[in-house]
Amino acid sequence: MPESREVVVYSRKGCHLCEIVKESLVKLQRQAGFTWREIDVDSDEELRRQFTDEVPVVFINGRKAFKYRMDEREFLRKLAC
């Protein structure tokens, strides 16, 4: 597995699906040892335009991996690539 694996989640406050994805990331982080960060799309006008209502969006190492929902097994598989 690559040493530096960056996971970024684009989300917004009050988003139920975002909360589910973040809970999964916290759980998987202990198991797979990666770092992740969250970016609130409402904090930036350009991000709000780019993602509109299409959150959460998960990027792994700069590549879009999931939108709306995230399968944990598939996440671990993509993280390992």
URPE-V745578 format. One line per field, one symbol per residue. phi: phi as a letter, one per 20 degrees, with the letter a starting at -180 (. if undefined). psi: psi as a letter, one per 40 degrees, with the letter a starting at -180 (. if undefined). burial: 1 if it has 24 or more other C-alpha atoms within 12 Angstrom, else 0. A space follows every 50 residues. Layout:
BEGIN
phi: ???
psi: ???
burial: ???
END
This chain:
BEGIN
phi: .ffddddcdebbfmefffffffffffffgffdmcdbbdcffeebgfffff dkdecfcdddlndfdbcmccefffgffffff
psi: iidhhhhhhhaiiehddddddddddddddddefiiiihhhdeehdddddd ebefiihhhhfehhdihdihhdddddddde.
burial: 00001111111100001110110110010001011101111000000000 1000111111000011111101001101100
END
